[in-house]
């Protein structure tokens, strides 16, 4: 399981569930839109602190961002 891709999918899912664009999420989280785009595509390896800050911006927990999704479980 590629954790970068998993976190990216989960971040994107929560962002969309909250009705946020990447631009809105960038403002809310304090991260650049480019960083968030790279993260959602699995091209970034976020730190524990970053996961915490992203979770705060999405009104969720860091654990929710690392829980395997259906795609990860099917592999």
PDB file with SEQRES, HELIX, SHEET and CRYST1 records, atoms N, CA, C and O in Angstrom:
SEQRES   1 A   75  UNK UNK UNK UNK UNK UNK UNK UNK UNK UNK UNK UNK UNK          
SEQRES   2 A   75  UNK UNK UNK UNK UNK UNK UNK UNK UNK UNK UNK UNK UNK          
SEQRES   3 A   75  UNK UNK UNK UNK UNK UNK UNK UNK UNK UNK UNK UNK UNK          
SEQRES   4 A   75  UNK UNK UNK UNK UNK UNK UNK UNK UNK UNK UNK UNK UNK          
SEQRES   5 A   75  UNK UNK UNK UNK UNK UNK UNK UNK UNK UNK UNK UNK UNK          
SEQRES   6 A   75  UNK UNK UNK UNK UNK UNK UNK UNK UNK UNK                      
HELIX    1 AA1 UNK A    3  UNK A   17  1                                  15    
HELIX    2 AA2 UNK A   22  UNK A   29  1                                   8    
HELIX    3 AA3 UNK A   33  UNK A   40  1                                   8    
HELIX    4 AA4 UNK A   48  UNK A   57  1                                  10    
HELIX    5 AA5 UNK A   62  UNK A   66  1                                   5    
HELIX    6 AA6 UNK A   70  UNK A   73  1                                   4    
CRYST1    1.000    1.000    1.000  90.00  90.00  90.00 P 1           1          
ATOM      1  N   UNK A   1       0.856  -1.173   0.000  1.00  0.00           N  
ATOM      2  CA  UNK A   1       0.000   0.000   0.000  1.00  0.00           C  
ATOM      3  C   UNK A   1       0.905   1.240   0.000  1.00  0.00           C  
ATOM      4  O   UNK A   1       1.802   1.371   0.833  1.00  0.00           O  
ATOM      5  N   UNK A   2       0.656   2.116  -0.923  1.00  0.00           N  
ATOM      6  CA  UNK A   2       1.399   3.375  -1.016  1.00  0.00           C  
ATOM      7  C   UNK A   2       0.698   4.408  -0.135  1.00  0.00           C  
ATOM      8  O   UNK A   2      -0.372   4.909  -0.480  1.00  0.00           O  
ATOM      9  N   UNK A   3       1.306   4.715   0.988  1.00  0.00           N  
ATOM     10  CA  UNK A   3       0.689   5.634   1.951  1.00  0.00           C  
ATOM     11  C   UNK A   3       0.512   7.045   1.386  1.00  0.00           C  
ATOM     12  O   UNK A   3      -0.444   7.737   1.734  1.00  0.00           O  
ATOM     13  N   UNK A   4       1.419   7.468   0.525  1.00  0.00           N  
ATOM     14  CA  UNK A   4       1.275   8.809  -0.071  1.00  0.00           C  
ATOM     15  C   UNK A   4      -0.007   8.891  -0.887  1.00  0.00           C  
ATOM     16  O   UNK A   4      -0.749   9.870  -0.802  1.00  0.00           O  
ATOM     17  N   UNK A   5      -0.255   7.866  -1.670  1.00  0.00           N  
ATOM     18  CA  UNK A   5      -1.474   7.858  -2.498  1.00  0.00           C  
ATOM     19  C   UNK A   5      -2.727   7.729  -1.636  1.00  0.00           C  
ATOM     20  O   UNK A   5      -3.745   8.366  -1.905  1.00  0.00           O  
ATOM     21  N   UNK A   6      -2.640   6.901  -0.601  1.00  0.00           N  
ATOM     22  CA  UNK A   6      -3.772   6.716   0.299  1.00  0.00           C  
ATOM     23  C   UNK A   6      -4.137   8.033   0.986  1.00  0.00           C  
ATOM     24  O   UNK A   6      -5.304   8.425   1.001  1.00  0.00           O  
ATOM     25  N   UNK A   7      -3.151   8.704   1.547  1.00  0.00           N  
ATOM     26  CA  UNK A   7      -3.411   9.986   2.208  1.00  0.00           C  
ATOM     27  C   UNK A   7      -3.979  10.982   1.205  1.00  0.00           C  
ATOM     28  O   UNK A   7      -4.915  11.717   1.519  1.00  0.00           O  
ATOM     29  N   UNK A   8      -3.421  11.007   0.016  1.00  0.00           N  
ATOM     30  CA  UNK A   8      -3.917  11.920  -1.014  1.00  0.00           C  
ATOM     31  C   UNK A   8      -5.378  11.676  -1.363  1.00  0.00           C  
ATOM     32  O   UNK A   8      -6.160  12.619  -1.484  1.00  0.00           O  
ATOM     33  N   UNK A   9      -5.742  10.412  -1.523  1.00  0.00           N  
ATOM     34  CA  UNK A   9      -7.147  10.082  -1.822  1.00  0.00           C  
ATOM     35  C   UNK A   9      -8.061  10.486  -0.667  1.00  0.00           C  
ATOM     36  O   UNK A   9      -9.141  11.035  -0.883  1.00  0.00           O  
ATOM     37  N   UNK A  10      -7.623  10.212   0.548  1.00  0.00           N  
ATOM     38  CA  UNK A  10      -8.448  10.560   1.709  1.00  0.00           C  
ATOM     39  C   UNK A  10      -8.595  12.068   1.861  1.00  0.00           C  
ATOM     40  O   UNK A  10      -9.690  12.555   2.143  1.00  0.00           O  
ATOM     41  N   UNK A  11      -7.519  12.809   1.679  1.00  0.00           N  
ATOM     42  CA  UNK A  11      -7.599  14.272   1.766  1.00  0.00           C  
ATOM     43  C   UNK A  11      -8.573  14.795   0.710  1.00  0.00           C  
ATOM     44  O   UNK A  11      -9.427  15.632   1.002  1.00  0.00           O  
ATOM     45  N   UNK A  12      -8.438  14.302  -0.496  1.00  0.00           N  
ATOM     46  CA  UNK A  12      -9.321  14.759  -1.566  1.00  0.00           C  
ATOM     47  C   UNK A  12     -10.777  14.416  -1.265  1.00  0.00           C  
ATOM     48  O   UNK A  12     -11.667  15.239  -1.481  1.00  0.00           O  
ATOM     49  N   UNK A  13     -11.023  13.208  -0.770  1.00  0.00           N  
ATOM     50  CA  UNK A  13     -12.387  12.782  -0.445  1.00  0.00           C  
ATOM     51  C   UNK A  13     -12.999  13.691   0.621  1.00  0.00           C  
ATOM     52  O   UNK A  13     -14.133  14.148   0.474  1.00  0.00           O  
ATOM     53  N   UNK A  14     -12.251  13.952   1.690  1.00  0.00           N  
ATOM     54  CA  UNK A  14     -12.771  14.825   2.747  1.00  0.00           C  
ATOM     55  C   UNK A  14     -12.964  16.249   2.238  1.00  0.00           C  
ATOM     56  O   UNK A  14     -13.946  16.906   2.584  1.00  0.00           O  
ATOM     57  N   UNK A  15     -12.037  16.724   1.423  1.00  0.00           N  
ATOM     58  CA  UNK A  15     -12.160  18.083   0.868  1.00  0.00           C  
ATOM     59  C   UNK A  15     -13.435  18.202   0.038  1.00  0.00           C  
ATOM     60  O   UNK A  15     -14.193  19.160   0.190  1.00  0.00           O  
ATOM     61  N   UNK A  16     -13.669  17.230  -0.836  1.00  0.00           N  
ATOM     62  CA  UNK A  16     -14.862  17.264  -1.677  1.00  0.00           C  
ATOM     63  C   UNK A  16     -16.132  17.091  -0.849  1.00  0.00           C  
ATOM     64  O   UNK A  16     -17.148  17.726  -1.131  1.00  0.00           O  
ATOM     65  N   UNK A  17     -16.078  16.234   0.174  1.00  0.00           N  
ATOM     66  CA  UNK A  17     -17.237  16.054   1.061  1.00  0.00           C  
ATOM     67  C   UNK A  17     -17.603  17.367   1.751  1.00  0.00           C  
ATOM     68  O   UNK A  17     -18.769  17.617   2.057  1.00  0.00           O  
ATOM     69  N   UNK A  18     -16.590  18.200   1.991  1.00  0.00           N  
ATOM     70  CA  UNK A  18     -16.825  19.490   2.649  1.00  0.00           C  
ATOM     71  C   UNK A  18     -17.199  20.587   1.646  1.00  0.00           C  
ATOM     72  O   UNK A  18     -17.475  21.722   2.035  1.00  0.00           O  
ATOM     73  N   UNK A  19     -17.207  20.245   0.363  1.00  0.00           N  
ATOM     74  CA  UNK A  19     -17.566  21.197  -0.680  1.00  0.00           C  
ATOM     75  C   UNK A  19     -16.507  22.262  -0.913  1.00  0.00           C  
ATOM     76  O   UNK A  19     -16.826  23.383  -1.309  1.00  0.00           O  
ATOM     77  N   UNK A  20     -15.248  21.916  -0.670  1.00  0.00           N  
ATOM     78  CA  UNK A  20     -14.157  22.877  -0.818  1.00  0.00           C  
ATOM     79  C   UNK A  20     -13.401  22.665  -2.123  1.00  0.00           C  
ATOM     80  O   UNK A  20     -13.138  21.531  -2.523  1.00  0.00           O  
ATOM     81  N   UNK A  21     -13.056  23.762  -2.779  1.00  0.00           N  
ATOM     82  CA  UNK A  21     -12.125  23.687  -3.902  1.00  0.00           C  
ATOM     83  C   UNK A  21     -10.721  23.603  -3.314  1.00  0.00           C  
ATOM     84  O   UNK A  21     -10.522  23.841  -2.123  1.00  0.00           O  
ATOM     85  N   UNK A  22      -9.759  23.264  -4.152  1.00  0.00           N  
ATOM     86  CA  UNK A  22      -8.377  23.265  -3.672  1.00  0.00           C  
ATOM     87  C   UNK A  22      -7.972  24.661  -3.220  1.00  0.00           C  
ATOM     88  O   UNK A  22      -7.240  24.813  -2.242  1.00  0.00           O  
ATOM     89  N   UNK A  23      -8.439  25.661  -3.917  1.00  0.00           N  
ATOM     90  CA  UNK A  23      -8.110  27.036  -3.553  1.00  0.00           C  
ATOM     91  C   UNK A  23      -8.685  27.391  -2.177  1.00  0.00           C  
ATOM     92  O   UNK A  23      -7.989  27.980  -1.350  1.00  0.00           O  
ATOM     93  N   UNK A  24      -9.924  27.043  -1.936  1.00  0.00           N  
ATOM     94  CA  UNK A  24     -10.540  27.304  -0.634  1.00  0.00           C  
ATOM     95  C   UNK A  24      -9.829  26.525   0.471  1.00  0.00           C  
ATOM     96  O   UNK A  24      -9.597  27.046   1.563  1.00  0.00           O  
ATOM     97  N   UNK A  25      -9.488  25.282   0.176  1.00  0.00           N  
ATOM     98  CA  UNK A  25      -8.781  24.446   1.143  1.00  0.00           C  
ATOM     99  C   UNK A  25      -7.396  25.019   1.431  1.00  0.00           C  
ATOM    100  O   UNK A  25      -6.927  24.969   2.568  1.00  0.00           O  
ATOM    101  N   UNK A  26      -6.750  25.554   0.419  1.00  0.00           N  
ATOM    102  CA  UNK A  26      -5.435  26.176   0.606  1.00  0.00           C  
ATOM    103  C   UNK A  26      -5.526  27.342   1.583  1.00  0.00           C  
ATOM    104  O   UNK A  26      -4.695  27.469   2.483  1.00  0.00           O  
ATOM    105  N   UNK A  27      -6.513  28.177   1.410  1.00  0.00           N  
ATOM    106  CA  UNK A  27      -6.697  29.322   2.310  1.00  0.00           C  
ATOM    107  C   UNK A  27      -6.982  28.828   3.728  1.00  0.00           C  
ATOM    108  O   UNK A  27      -6.415  29.330   4.698  1.00  0.00           O  
ATOM    109  N   UNK A  28      -7.849  27.858   3.828  1.00  0.00           N  
ATOM    110  CA  UNK A  28      -8.261  27.335   5.126  1.00  0.00           C  
ATOM    111  C   UNK A  28      -7.133  26.616   5.861  1.00  0.00           C  
ATOM    112  O   UNK A  28      -7.035  26.692   7.085  1.00  0.00           O  
ATOM    113  N   UNK A  29      -6.275  25.912   5.102  1.00  0.00           N  
ATOM    114  CA  UNK A  29      -5.225  25.092   5.720  1.00  0.00           C  
ATOM    115  C   UNK A  29      -3.889  25.824   5.875  1.00  0.00           C  
ATOM    116  O   UNK A  29      -3.074  25.468   6.725  1.00  0.00           O  
ATOM    117  N   UNK A  30      -3.677  26.843   5.049  1.00  0.00           N  
ATOM    118  CA  UNK A  30      -2.393  27.539   5.089  1.00  0.00           C  
ATOM    119  C   UNK A  30      -1.336  26.927   4.179  1.00  0.00           C  
ATOM    120  O   UNK A  30      -0.203  27.405   4.140  1.00  0.00           O  
ATOM    121  N   UNK A  31      -1.694  25.880   3.449  1.00  0.00           N  
ATOM    122  CA  UNK A  31      -0.771  25.260   2.497  1.00  0.00           C  
ATOM    123  C   UNK A  31      -1.073  25.799   1.109  1.00  0.00           C  
ATOM    124  O   UNK A  31      -2.195  26.223   0.832  1.00  0.00           O  
ATOM    125  N   UNK A  32      -0.079  25.782   0.240  1.00  0.00           N  
ATOM    126  CA  UNK A  32      -0.294  26.288  -1.114  1.00  0.00           C  
ATOM    127  C   UNK A  32      -1.176  25.327  -1.905  1.00  0.00           C  
ATOM    128  O   UNK A  32      -1.239  24.132  -1.618  1.00  0.00           O  
ATOM    129  N   UNK A  33      -1.848  25.874  -2.897  1.00  0.00           N  
ATOM    130  CA  UNK A  33      -2.691  25.048  -3.754  1.00  0.00           C  
ATOM    131  C   UNK A  33      -1.832  24.017  -4.480  1.00  0.00           C  
ATOM    132  O   UNK A  33      -2.270  22.884  -4.680  1.00  0.00           O  
ATOM    133  N   UNK A  34      -0.623  24.389  -4.875  1.00  0.00           N  
ATOM    134  CA  UNK A  34       0.271  23.450  -5.550  1.00  0.00           C  
ATOM    135  C   UNK A  34       0.635  22.285  -4.630  1.00  0.00           C  
ATOM    136  O   UNK A  34       0.641  21.130  -5.059  1.00  0.00           O  
ATOM    137  N   UNK A  35       0.937  22.589  -3.367  1.00  0.00           N  
ATOM    138  CA  UNK A  35       1.258  21.524  -2.407  1.00  0.00           C  
ATOM    139  C   UNK A  35       0.070  20.576  -2.262  1.00  0.00           C  
ATOM    140  O   UNK A  35       0.240  19.357  -2.287  1.00  0.00           O  
ATOM    141  N   UNK A  36      -1.125  21.129  -2.112  1.00  0.00           N  
ATOM    142  CA  UNK A  36      -2.315  20.297  -1.940  1.00  0.00           C  
ATOM    143  C   UNK A  36      -2.598  19.458  -3.177  1.00  0.00           C  
ATOM    144  O   UNK A  36      -3.010  18.303  -3.066  1.00  0.00           O  
ATOM    145  N   UNK A  37      -2.380  20.031  -4.352  1.00  0.00           N  
ATOM    146  CA  UNK A  37      -2.556  19.286  -5.595  1.00  0.00           C  
ATOM    147  C   UNK A  37      -1.581  18.108  -5.646  1.00  0.00           C  
ATOM    148  O   UNK A  37      -1.968  16.983  -5.965  1.00  0.00           O  
ATOM    149  N   UNK A  38      -0.322  18.379  -5.331  1.00  0.00           N  
ATOM    150  CA  UNK A  38       0.686  17.309  -5.305  1.00  0.00           C  
ATOM    151  C   UNK A  38       0.325  16.252  -4.266  1.00  0.00           C  
ATOM    152  O   UNK A  38       0.474  15.056  -4.517  1.00  0.00           O  
ATOM    153  N   UNK A  39      -0.143  16.682  -3.116  1.00  0.00           N  
ATOM    154  CA  UNK A  39      -0.518  15.766  -2.044  1.00  0.00           C  
ATOM    155  C   UNK A  39      -1.656  14.854  -2.503  1.00  0.00           C  
ATOM    156  O   UNK A  39      -1.597  13.639  -2.315  1.00  0.00           O  
ATOM    157  N   UNK A  40      -2.682  15.438  -3.097  1.00  0.00           N  
ATOM    158  CA  UNK A  40      -3.832  14.649  -3.541  1.00  0.00           C  
ATOM    159  C   UNK A  40      -3.463  13.665  -4.644  1.00  0.00           C  
ATOM    160  O   UNK A  40      -4.134  12.645  -4.804  1.00  0.00           O  
ATOM    161  N   UNK A  41      -2.423  13.947  -5.399  1.00  0.00           N  
ATOM    162  CA  UNK A  41      -1.970  13.027  -6.443  1.00  0.00           C  
ATOM    163  C   UNK A  41      -0.950  12.017  -5.914  1.00  0.00           C  
ATOM    164  O   UNK A  41      -0.422  11.214  -6.684  1.00  0.00           O  
ATOM    165  N   UNK A  42      -0.670  12.048  -4.617  1.00  0.00           N  
ATOM    166  CA  UNK A  42       0.249  11.089  -4.019  1.00  0.00           C  
ATOM    167  C   UNK A  42       1.702  11.398  -4.270  1.00  0.00           C  
ATOM    168  O   UNK A  42       2.547  10.505  -4.207  1.00  0.00           O  
ATOM    169  N   UNK A  43       2.009  12.647  -4.554  1.00  0.00           N  
ATOM    170  CA  UNK A  43       3.387  13.029  -4.858  1.00  0.00           C  
ATOM    171  C   UNK A  43       4.091  13.727  -3.699  1.00  0.00           C  
ATOM    172  O   UNK A  43       5.235  14.160  -3.837  1.00  0.00           O  
ATOM    173  N   UNK A  44       3.428  13.835  -2.585  1.00  0.00           N  
ATOM    174  CA  UNK A  44       4.010  14.445  -1.386  1.00  0.00           C  
ATOM    175  C   UNK A  44       3.945  13.451  -0.237  1.00  0.00           C  
ATOM    176  O   UNK A  44       3.059  12.598  -0.179  1.00  0.00           O  
ATOM    177  N   UNK A  45       4.895  13.578   0.670  1.00  0.00           N  
ATOM    178  CA  UNK A  45       4.957  12.726   1.843  1.00  0.00           C  
ATOM    179  C   UNK A  45       4.779  13.624   3.069  1.00  0.00           C  
ATOM    180  O   UNK A  45       5.764  14.120   3.615  1.00  0.00           O  
ATOM    181  N   UNK A  46       3.534  13.838   3.507  1.00  0.00           N  
ATOM    182  CA  UNK A  46       3.288  14.787   4.595  1.00  0.00           C  
ATOM    183  C   UNK A  46       3.828  14.295   5.934  1.00  0.00           C  
ATOM    184  O   UNK A  46       3.838  13.097   6.217  1.00  0.00           O  
ATOM    185  N   UNK A  47       4.274  15.243   6.746  1.00  0.00           N  
ATOM    186  CA  UNK A  47       4.722  14.917   8.091  1.00  0.00           C  
ATOM    187  C   UNK A  47       3.506  14.711   8.989  1.00  0.00           C  
ATOM    188  O   UNK A  47       2.372  14.979   8.594  1.00  0.00           O  
ATOM    189  N   UNK A  48       3.761  14.236  10.190  1.00  0.00           N  
ATOM    190  CA  UNK A  48       2.691  14.061  11.167  1.00  0.00           C  
ATOM    191  C   UNK A  48       2.062  15.411  11.492  1.00  0.00           C  
ATOM    192  O   UNK A  48       0.843  15.508  11.633  1.00  0.00           O  
ATOM    193  N   UNK A  49       2.869  16.437  11.609  1.00  0.00           N  
ATOM    194  CA  UNK A  49       2.352  17.781  11.893  1.00  0.00           C  
ATOM    195  C   UNK A  49       1.472  18.257  10.742  1.00  0.00           C  
ATOM    196  O   UNK A  49       0.417  18.848  10.970  1.00  0.00           O  
ATOM    197  N   UNK A  50       1.901  18.002   9.511  1.00  0.00           N  
ATOM    198  CA  UNK A  50       1.098  18.390   8.347  1.00  0.00           C  
ATOM    199  C   UNK A  50      -0.235  17.653   8.340  1.00  0.00           C  
ATOM    200  O   UNK A  50      -1.272  18.257   8.068  1.00  0.00           O  
ATOM    201  N   UNK A  51      -0.219  16.358   8.634  1.00  0.00           N  
ATOM    202  CA  UNK A  51      -1.473  15.599   8.704  1.00  0.00           C  
ATOM    203  C   UNK A  51      -2.409  16.199   9.745  1.00  0.00           C  
ATOM    204  O   UNK A  51      -3.615  16.297   9.520  1.00  0.00           O  
ATOM    205  N   UNK A  52      -1.858  16.596  10.868  1.00  0.00           N  
ATOM    206  CA  UNK A  52      -2.670  17.209  11.916  1.00  0.00           C  
ATOM    207  C   UNK A  52      -3.305  18.507  11.407  1.00  0.00           C  
ATOM    208  O   UNK A  52      -4.502  18.728  11.589  1.00  0.00           O  
ATOM    209  N   UNK A  53      -2.509  19.353  10.779  1.00  0.00           N  
ATOM    210  CA  UNK A  53      -3.005  20.640  10.287  1.00  0.00           C  
ATOM    211  C   UNK A  53      -4.042  20.463   9.177  1.00  0.00           C  
ATOM    212  O   UNK A  53      -5.039  21.184   9.134  1.00  0.00           O  
ATOM    213  N   UNK A  54      -3.811  19.518   8.294  1.00  0.00           N  
ATOM    214  CA  UNK A  54      -4.793  19.234   7.240  1.00  0.00           C  
ATOM    215  C   UNK A  54      -6.097  18.735   7.848  1.00  0.00           C  
ATOM    216  O   UNK A  54      -7.179  19.156   7.439  1.00  0.00           O  
ATOM    217  N   UNK A  55      -5.994  17.836   8.827  1.00  0.00           N  
ATOM    218  CA  UNK A  55      -7.188  17.301   9.477  1.00  0.00           C  
ATOM    219  C   UNK A  55      -7.970  18.423  10.164  1.00  0.00           C  
ATOM    220  O   UNK A  55      -9.199  18.452  10.102  1.00  0.00           O  
ATOM    221  N   UNK A  56      -7.269  19.332  10.809  1.00  0.00           N  
ATOM    222  CA  UNK A  56      -7.934  20.461  11.451  1.00  0.00           C  
ATOM    223  C   UNK A  56      -8.709  21.285  10.423  1.00  0.00           C  
ATOM    224  O   UNK A  56      -9.845  21.686  10.674  1.00  0.00           O  
ATOM    225  N   UNK A  57      -8.098  21.533   9.279  1.00  0.00           N  
ATOM    226  CA  UNK A  57      -8.741  22.332   8.225  1.00  0.00           C  
ATOM    227  C   UNK A  57      -9.945  21.609   7.620  1.00  0.00           C  
ATOM    228  O   UNK A  57     -10.844  22.243   7.068  1.00  0.00           O  
ATOM    229  N   UNK A  58      -9.955  20.279   7.727  1.00  0.00           N  
ATOM    230  CA  UNK A  58     -11.058  19.486   7.180  1.00  0.00           C  
ATOM    231  C   UNK A  58     -12.060  19.065   8.253  1.00  0.00           C  
ATOM    232  O   UNK A  58     -12.987  18.304   7.972  1.00  0.00           O  
ATOM    233  N   UNK A  59     -11.881  19.549   9.463  1.00  0.00           N  
ATOM    234  CA  UNK A  59     -12.768  19.184  10.578  1.00  0.00           C  
ATOM    235  C   UNK A  59     -12.858  17.676  10.766  1.00  0.00           C  
ATOM    236  O   UNK A  59     -13.949  17.119  10.894  1.00  0.00           O  
ATOM    237  N   UNK A  60     -11.701  17.023  10.780  1.00  0.00           N  
ATOM    238  CA  UNK A  60     -11.638  15.588  10.989  1.00  0.00           C  
ATOM    239  C   UNK A  60     -10.408  15.290  11.841  1.00  0.00           C  
ATOM    240  O   UNK A  60      -9.821  16.200  12.426  1.00  0.00           O  
ATOM    241  N   UNK A  61     -10.023  14.033  11.912  1.00  0.00           N  
ATOM    242  CA  UNK A  61      -8.850  13.655  12.694  1.00  0.00           C  
ATOM    243  C   UNK A  61      -7.740  13.177  11.762  1.00  0.00           C  
ATOM    244  O   UNK A  61      -8.010  12.744  10.641  1.00  0.00           O  
ATOM    245  N   UNK A  62      -6.488  13.255  12.225  1.00  0.00           N  
ATOM    246  CA  UNK A  62      -5.387  12.732  11.398  1.00  0.00           C  
ATOM    247  C   UNK A  62      -5.556  11.244  11.087  1.00  0.00           C  
ATOM    248  O   UNK A  62      -5.155  10.785  10.018  1.00  0.00           O  
ATOM    249  N   UNK A  63      -6.138  10.505  11.999  1.00  0.00           N  
ATOM    250  CA  UNK A  63      -6.358   9.070  11.779  1.00  0.00           C  
ATOM    251  C   UNK A  63      -7.249   8.847  10.564  1.00  0.00           C  
ATOM    252  O   UNK A  63      -7.019   7.920   9.788  1.00  0.00           O  
ATOM    253  N   UNK A  64      -8.267   9.695  10.394  1.00  0.00           N  
ATOM    254  CA  UNK A  64      -9.161   9.557   9.242  1.00  0.00           C  
ATOM    255  C   UNK A  64      -8.412   9.694   7.921  1.00  0.00           C  
ATOM    256  O   UNK A  64      -8.843   9.155   6.901  1.00  0.00           O  
ATOM    257  N   UNK A  65      -7.296  10.412   7.937  1.00  0.00           N  
ATOM    258  CA  UNK A  65      -6.545  10.636   6.701  1.00  0.00           C  
ATOM    259  C   UNK A  65      -5.624   9.473   6.350  1.00  0.00           C  
ATOM    260  O   UNK A  65      -5.087   9.415   5.244  1.00  0.00           O  
ATOM    261  N   UNK A  66      -5.440   8.544   7.294  1.00  0.00           N  
ATOM    262  CA  UNK A  66      -4.553   7.404   7.003  1.00  0.00           C  
ATOM    263  C   UNK A  66      -5.279   6.057   7.016  1.00  0.00           C  
ATOM    264  O   UNK A  66      -4.657   5.014   6.811  1.00  0.00           O  
ATOM    265  N   UNK A  67      -6.589   6.078   7.257  1.00  0.00           N  
ATOM    266  CA  UNK A  67      -7.363   4.829   7.246  1.00  0.00           C  
ATOM    267  C   UNK A  67      -7.485   4.326   5.815  1.00  0.00           C  
ATOM    268  O   UNK A  67      -7.862   5.087   4.924  1.00  0.00           O  
ATOM    269  N   UNK A  68      -7.172   3.047   5.580  1.00  0.00           N  
ATOM    270  CA  UNK A  68      -7.289   2.497   4.227  1.00  0.00           C  
ATOM    271  C   UNK A  68      -8.705   2.663   3.668  1.00  0.00           C  
ATOM    272  O   UNK A  68      -9.699   2.473   4.370  1.00  0.00           O  
ATOM    273  N   UNK A  69      -8.762   3.022   2.383  1.00  0.00           N  
ATOM    274  CA  UNK A  69     -10.038   3.171   1.702  1.00  0.00           C  
ATOM    275  C   UNK A  69     -10.313   1.909   0.894  1.00  0.00           C  
ATOM    276  O   UNK A  69      -9.546   0.948   0.958  1.00  0.00           O  
ATOM    277  N   UNK A  70     -11.400   1.911   0.136  1.00  0.00           N  
ATOM    278  CA  UNK A  70     -11.787   0.721  -0.640  1.00  0.00           C  
ATOM    279  C   UNK A  70     -10.716   0.333  -1.647  1.00  0.00           C  
ATOM    280  O   UNK A  70     -10.462  -0.854  -1.850  1.00  0.00           O  
ATOM    281  N   UNK A  71     -10.082   1.316  -2.282  1.00  0.00           N  
ATOM    282  CA  UNK A  71      -9.048   0.995  -3.270  1.00  0.00           C  
ATOM    283  C   UNK A  71      -7.855   0.293  -2.619  1.00  0.00           C  
ATOM    284  O   UNK A  71      -7.322  -0.674  -3.163  1.00  0.00           O  
ATOM    285  N   UNK A  72      -7.443   0.786  -1.457  1.00  0.00           N  
ATOM    286  CA  UNK A  72      -6.306   0.173  -0.751  1.00  0.00           C  
ATOM    287  C   UNK A  72      -6.648  -1.228  -0.270  1.00  0.00           C  
ATOM    288  O   UNK A  72      -5.805  -2.124  -0.308  1.00  0.00           O  
ATOM    289  N   UNK A  73      -7.873  -1.417   0.180  1.00  0.00           N  
ATOM    290  CA  UNK A  73      -8.289  -2.721   0.692  1.00  0.00           C  
ATOM    291  C   UNK A  73      -8.450  -3.765  -0.403  1.00  0.00           C  
ATOM    292  O   UNK A  73      -8.348  -4.962  -0.134  1.00  0.00           O  
ATOM    293  N   UNK A  74      -8.700  -3.332  -1.623  1.00  0.00           N  
ATOM    294  CA  UNK A  74      -8.898  -4.272  -2.729  1.00  0.00           C  
ATOM    295  C   UNK A  74      -7.589  -4.800  -3.291  1.00  0.00           C  
ATOM    296  O   UNK A  74      -7.592  -5.711  -4.118  1.00  0.00           O  
ATOM    297  N   UNK A  75      -6.498  -4.250  -2.860  1.00  0.00           N  
ATOM    298  CA  UNK A  75      -5.181  -4.692  -3.379  1.00  0.00           C  
ATOM    299  C   UNK A  75      -4.633  -5.835  -2.630  1.00  0.00           C  
ATOM    300  O   UNK A  75      -3.543  -6.314  -2.945  1.00  0.00           O  
TER     301      UNK A  75                                                      
END                                                                             
